[in-house]
Amino acid sequence: MARCAALIAGVPEETPAFTVDRQCASSLQAVQSACYEINAEEADIVIAGGVEVMSRMTYYLPPSSRYEPLRLGDKPLYDTFSHGVTIVQPQAKYPGTNMGITAENVAERYHITREEEDAFSVDSQRKMKEAQDAGRFKEEIFPFEVQQRKGSFIFDTDEHPKPDTTMESLGRLRPCFKDGGVVTAGNSSGMNDGASAVVIMTEEKAKELGVKPLVRIVGTSSAGVDPRYMGLGPVPAIRKLLKKTGLALSNIDLFELNEAFAAQSLGCLKELGMDMGTELYSRVNVNGGAIAHGHALANSGTRILTTMIYELKRRNGRYGLASLCIGGGQGMAILVENCR
């Protein structure tokens, strides 16, 4: 993917490229890998990003097909989103768990109610609508022309937000993953297509080119958690990063916490002492999160990073911290400092 994109974009063919896969944090992993490349003096400029096309999710044959006698006839196909994480080896320590069930597990552990999740989701939609109405995303969105049979149009606005969402409309939705559950389509992120990227370079190269950086990358971190509670991955990743940089939550001006599910986000906020209604919560996802924006998996890392950077510039804040949970039981975080 990275090599094809680079060549199409006109990057010189002598410039190498590679693709990484870390589920929901793939593009943030690309940023971390870019930092490694620069620190190792393998490069002085790196483009890092991610792309996801969930509308064209790949399909595969059931594992049993390789053991069946070869014969003609149709076979069922499995989509990787629904079944990809549930087929595990018999000796695996953890059972394959649907992502929605991991959110239900977090809700059960922290006694998070359906009403709390729906309220969090309404708040996400509200914040994004306010941000869209104020034109806050114009700097970070790259518009492009879409050709159709009846003509073309400029695509420059995210499609996923549902600004008319209310507690009443969410209350009418049924649980998606288990009877009596609290996770619904309305308090979960969407299945979306998206792409985003950032340019990272050394301070010396920026001066040479006359480029004024937006932010300085202070540090990154990753951590693992029980896969059955994968949504809590940001908690140890954030704590690890703060310890490494000698900062506290109170030092951070803006947080981007990817909203895979409202239950997952609320669990992280409770664990970090940043519950809804607290002063720290007022710094979280100030322009809405993935419940409103959508969650194009491999794209989300650099998407939330970009959104945070531009908001940090608008507010003239100093530090911004972005974090995501990762399918399989991990979390990643990145800390940046405004170049004022």
C-alpha positions in Angstrom: 0.0 0.0 0.0 2.7 2.5 1.0 4.9 1.9 -2.0 2.0 2.1 -4.4 0.7 5.4 -2.9 4.2 6.9 -2.9 4.7 6.1 -6.6 1.3 7.4 -7.6 2.0 10.6 -5.6 5.2 11.2 -7.5 7.6 10.4 -4.7 11.0 9.5 -6.4 11.3 5.8 -7.0 14.6 5.7 -5.2 12.7 6.5 -1.9 11.8 3.3 -0.1 8.4 2.6 1.6 6.8 0.0 3.8 3.4 -0.8 5.1 2.6 -1.6 8.8 -0.5 -3.2 10.4 -1.4 -2.6 14.0 -5.2 -2.7 13.6 -6.8 0.6 14.8 -3.4 2.2 15.5 -1.8 1.3 12.2 -1.2 4.9 11.2 0.0 5.9 14.6 2.4 3.0 14.4 3.5 4.5 11.1 4.3 7.7 12.9 6.2 5.9 15.5 8.1 4.0 12.9 8.9 7.3 11.1 10.4 8.6 14.3 12.5 5.4 14.6 13.7 5.9 11.0 14.7 9.5 11.6 16.4 8.7 14.9 18.4 6.0 13.2 19.4 8.5 10.5 17.8 6.3 7.9 15.8 9.4 6.7 15.3 13.0 7.4 11.8 13.4 6.0 9.1 10.7 6.3 5.5 10.7 5.2 3.4 8.6 7.6 -0.3 7.8 7.4 -3.0 5.3 7.0 -5.9 4.3 4.8 -8.9 2.1 5.4 -11.7 1.0 3.0 -14.2 -0.7 5.3 -16.8 -0.6 2.5 -14.7 -3.2 0.7 -13.8 -5.5 3.5 -12.0 -8.6 2.4 -13.6 -12.0 2.5 -12.1 -15.5 2.9 -13.0 -19.1 2.7 -13.8 -21.0 6.0 -10.7 -22.8 7.4 -12.4 -26.1 7.0 -12.3 -25.8 3.2 -8.6 -26.8 3.1 -9.4 -30.1 4.7 -12.4 -31.0 2.6 -12.1 -33.1 -0.6 -11.6 -30.9 -3.7 -14.9 -30.7 -5.4 -16.9 -28.3 -7.5 -19.6 -26.1 -6.0 -20.1 -22.9 -4.1 -18.6 -22.3 -0.7 -19.6 -19.7 1.9 -17.4 -16.6 2.4 -16.6 -15.0 5.8 -15.9 -11.3 6.1 -12.8 -10.5 8.1 -14.5 -7.8 10.2 -17.1 -10.3 11.7 -15.0 -13.4 11.8 -11.4 -12.5 11.5 -10.8 -12.2 15.3 -12.8 -15.2 16.4 -10.9 -18.0 14.7 -8.1 -19.0 17.1 -6.0 -22.0 17.8 -7.4 -24.5 20.3 -4.5 -23.9 22.6 -4.9 -20.1 22.6 -5.0 -18.6 26.1 -7.8 -16.2 25.2 -10.9 -16.9 23.3 -11.6 -15.0 20.1 -13.8 -12.1 21.2 -15.9 -9.9 19.0 -14.9 -6.2 19.5 -18.5 -5.4 20.6 -18.3 -8.0 23.3 -15.1 -6.5 24.6 -17.0 -3.2 25.0 -19.7 -5.0 26.8 -17.0 -6.5 29.1 -15.7 -3.0 29.9 -19.2 -1.7 30.6 -19.8 -4.6 33.0 -16.5 -4.2 34.8 -17.0 -0.4 35.4 -20.8 -0.6 35.9 -21.3 1.7 32.9 -25.0 2.1 32.0 -26.7 2.4 28.7 -27.8 5.9 29.6 -24.2 7.0 30.3 -23.0 5.6 27.0 -25.9 7.3 25.1 -25.1 10.6 26.8 -21.5 10.3 25.9 -22.5 9.6 22.3 -24.9 12.6 22.1 -22.1 14.8 23.4 -19.7 13.5 20.7 -22.2 14.3 18.0 -22.9 17.7 19.5 -19.3 18.7 19.6 -18.6 17.6 16.0 -21.6 19.6 14.8 -20.4 22.7 16.5 -16.9 22.2 15.0 -18.3 21.6 11.5 -20.6 24.7 11.7 -17.5 26.7 12.8 -15.5 25.4 9.9 -12.8 24.0 12.2 -12.0 21.0 9.9 -11.3 23.0 6.7 -7.6 23.3 7.4 -7.1 19.5 7.9 -9.4 18.1 5.2 -8.0 17.8 1.7 -10.9 18.2 -0.7 -11.0 16.3 -3.9 -13.2 16.0 -7.0 -15.5 13.0 -7.4 -16.7 12.1 -10.9 -20.2 10.7 -11.4 -22.3 10.0 -14.4 -24.4 13.1 -13.8 -21.3 15.3 -13.2 -18.7 15.9 -10.5 -18.7 17.4 -7.1 -16.1 18.4 -4.5 -16.0 16.0 -1.6 -14.8 18.1 1.5 -17.1 17.1 4.4 -17.2 14.0 6.5 -20.3 11.9 5.8 -20.7 10.0 9.1 -21.9 12.6 11.7 -25.6 12.4 12.8 -26.1 15.9 14.3 -29.7 15.3 15.1 -28.9 12.4 17.5 -30.8 12.6 20.8 -31.1 10.5 23.9 -34.6 9.6 22.7 -33.4 8.4 19.3 -30.5 6.4 20.8 -32.9 4.9 23.4 -34.9 3.2 20.6 -31.9 1.2 19.3 -31.5 -2.4 20.2 -28.2 -3.9 21.6 -26.0 -5.2 18.8 -23.9 -7.9 20.4 -25.8 -9.6 23.2 -29.3 -9.8 24.7 -29.7 -7.2 27.4 -26.4 -5.5 26.4 -25.7 -1.8 26.5 -23.7 -1.5 23.3 -25.7 -0.3 20.2 -25.0 1.1 16.8 -25.6 4.6 18.1 -23.1 4.4 20.9 -20.4 2.8 18.8 -18.1 4.2 16.1 -19.1 3.7 12.5 -17.6 1.5 9.7 -16.0 4.1 7.4 -13.6 4.7 4.6 -10.8 7.3 5.2 -7.2 8.3 4.7 -4.8 10.7 6.4 -1.1 11.4 6.6 1.4 13.7 8.2 4.9 14.8 7.2 7.7 14.3 9.8 11.2 15.7 9.5 14.3 16.6 11.6 14.6 20.1 13.0 17.7 20.6 10.8 15.8 19.6 7.6 12.9 21.9 8.5 15.3 24.9 8.9 17.1 24.0 5.6 13.7 23.9 3.7 12.3 27.0 5.5 9.4 24.9 6.9 7.8 26.0 10.1 6.7 22.9 12.0 3.3 22.6 13.6 4.4 20.5 16.5 7.3 18.6 18.0 6.8 14.9 18.7 7.7 14.5 22.4 7.3 10.8 22.6 5.2 7.7 21.8 4.3 4.6 23.7 2.5 1.3 23.4 1.2 -1.3 26.0 -0.8 -4.5 26.1 -3.9 -5.5 28.1 -6.2 -8.5 28.4 -7.7 -8.9 24.9 -11.1 -9.4 26.4 -10.9 -5.8 27.6 -9.0 -4.5 24.6 -10.7 -1.0 24.9 -8.7 -0.2 28.0 -5.4 -0.3 26.1 -5.0 3.5 26.1 -4.8 3.6 29.9 -1.4 1.9 30.3 -0.2 3.5 27.1 -1.0 7.0 28.5 0.4 6.3 31.9 3.6 4.9 30.4 4.0 7.9 28.1 3.4 10.4 31.0 5.9 8.6 33.2 8.5 8.6 30.4 8.1 12.4 29.7 7.7 13.4 33.4 4.3 15.0 32.8 0.9 14.7 34.5 -2.6 14.6 33.0 -3.1 18.1 34.3 -0.2 19.3 32.1 -2.0 18.2 28.9 -4.1 20.9 27.1 -5.9 18.6 24.7 -6.6 14.9 24.6 -7.8 12.8 21.7 -9.1 9.4 22.9 -10.4 7.4 20.0 -14.0 6.5 20.5 -14.3 2.9 19.3 -17.2 2.5 21.6 -18.7 4.8 24.2 -18.4 2.0 26.8 -14.7 1.6 26.0 -14.1 5.4 26.2 -15.9 5.8 29.4 -14.0 2.9 31.0 -10.7 4.6 30.1 -11.9 8.0 31.4 -13.0 6.4 34.7 -9.7 4.6 35.1 -7.8 7.8 34.4 -10.0 10.0 36.7 -11.3 12.0 33.7 -15.0 11.2 34.0 -17.7 13.2 32.2 -18.3 16.4 34.2 -14.7 16.8 35.4 -12.4 19.6 34.3 -10.1 17.2 32.5 -13.0 15.8 30.5 -13.5 19.3 29.0 -10.2 18.8 27.2 -11.1 15.4 25.7 -12.3 15.1 22.0 -13.3 18.8 22.0 -14.4 18.5 18.3 -16.2 15.2 18.7 -14.7 11.7 18.5 -15.1 8.6 16.3 -18.7 8.0 17.3 -19.4 11.2 15.3 -16.4 11.3 12.9 -16.4 7.6 12.2 -13.6 5.1 12.7 -11.8 4.1 9.5 -9.5 1.8 11.4 -6.0 2.2 9.9 -6.6 5.9 9.2 -7.7 6.8 12.7 -4.3 7.3 14.3 -3.2 10.1 12.1 -6.8 11.4 11.8 -7.1 12.1 15.5 -3.5 13.3 15.6 -4.2 15.8 12.8 -7.4 17.0 14.4 -5.6 17.5 17.7 -2.7 19.4 16.2 -4.9 22.0 14.5 -7.0 22.5 17.6 -3.9 22.9 19.7 -2.7 25.6 17.3 -6.1 27.4 17.5 -6.0 27.4 21.3 -2.3 28.1 21.5 -2.0 25.3 24.0 1.3 23.5 24.7 0.8 19.8 24.9 -1.6 17.4 23.1 -1.9 13.7 23.7 -3.7 11.2 21.4 -4.4 7.6 22.1 -6.2 4.6 20.7 -7.2 1.1 21.7 -6.2 -1.7 19.4 -8.0 -5.0 18.6 -6.2 -7.9 20.2 -5.6 -6.0 23.5 -3.2 -3.2 23.0 -3.0 0.6 23.2 -0.9 3.3 21.7 -0.3 7.0 22.6 1.6 10.0 21.3 2.5 13.3 22.9 3.2 16.4 20.9 4.2 20.0 21.8 3.0 23.0 20.0 5.8 24.9 18.1 4.7 28.4 19.1 
